[in-house]
Amino acid sequence: MSQAFVHLPVDRVIYGAGSLADLPKEIDRLAVQRAFVVTGQSLATKTEWISRVQDLLGDRCAGVFARASAHVPKRTIVEAAAEARAAQADCLVSVGGGSPIDTAKGVALALAEEIRDEAGLTPYAGWHGRGKEPFAASGPLPHIAIPTTLSAGEHSGNFGMTDEAARRKDGAGHPLLVPRVVVLDPEITRDTPEWLWTSTGIRALDHAVERFYTPSHQPLTDVLCLEAIRLLVRELPVTLHTPANLEARLACQLAAWFSLFGAFNARTGLSHAIGHQLGGRCGVPHGQTSCVILPHVMVFNVPAAADRLAQIGEAAGVMMEGRSTEDAARAAAKTVARIIKALGCPTRLTEVGVTEADLRPLAQATFDELRPGMNPRVVRDPEEILEILKAVL
């Protein structure tokens, strides 16, 4: 069988301490004049970074939307798009974690497709490209992403958005929605709260694990995912104990990039599907969903992917000598669980506000999201998901 690898239309990834200073050069290169900044309230009010971005943009800053919020409510996409439209924006600059970055993707979609209310977003909703195909009339505005966490949404054209009334998180996406430019500057991550930095680091680990053992894995993504695992296992604890270590922070940023490179080619699986619904229904931050769920999904997948999990374990430092493949696979899950605990991240659903009453609806919503080929072990009914959730309550 022939296979194909889809390259996303990313112009460049700029990385290194102080690389934020390259922002004006990228604005020049893109030949834009009205950059609209999308960020969150904490970054805008509690740090210097949004003022720094505005200074770098100068009179080419068309406005700032600082109300991006967790899990990207459709409401905020519509509000931000209205402000960007009124500002006559010709470029989007997102600053922050996955929420501002995904909000900016939603804004790019809304502007290109003339979406002016939440209902207008609905036809485009659908995980893994099952929504309406956008950009028949015009392409999206260029997007420059400046991430402050390790959730790695800046390297994908997919984004999540939450229907607050239904308490459901949907996906949308298109290759053209990937940011054209990504700036990985470890200096801007110094003000990221410790819990957010470490938990999104586990989110990046989740990307790498699930995309390595997915049935749709590819040779290029295999190599990058294993390197992402090695870097995160080694460097994430360093950033916890020595937060000012910019080299370790940059290594984690690069690992997050590697974990999601080629995202349109190798899908994520059950851990991410559960995480999407934990976010939309219960408001659990993305990184924390991975902290709680990933090791247990790895164990669930041992019967179908022991060989791949054993390689993950080796990359994470599991001693392989004398172990059977299945034993090494289970050791990989235990190692990931031990790393999560050592970082001080939550390990139980009750720690992130989930109750027993939430479990069955979560299991059903997750099952509805899953499609064949997403997870190495076939999930036959919602009860199998429910058993995992009960085990980690």
PyMOL commands that set and color helices and strands:
alter all, ss='L'
color gray80, all
select helices_A, chain A and resi 19-30+41-46+49-60+74-86+98-112+118-124+153-155+175-177+186-189+194-213+219-241+246-260+270-282+286-300+302-315+325-342+349-352+356-369+382-391
alter helices_A, ss='H'
color red, helices_A
select strands_A, chain A and resi 12-15+35-38+61-65+91-96+143-147+158-163+168-173+181-184
alter strands_A, ss='S'
color yellow, strands_A
deselect
rebuild
show_as cartoon
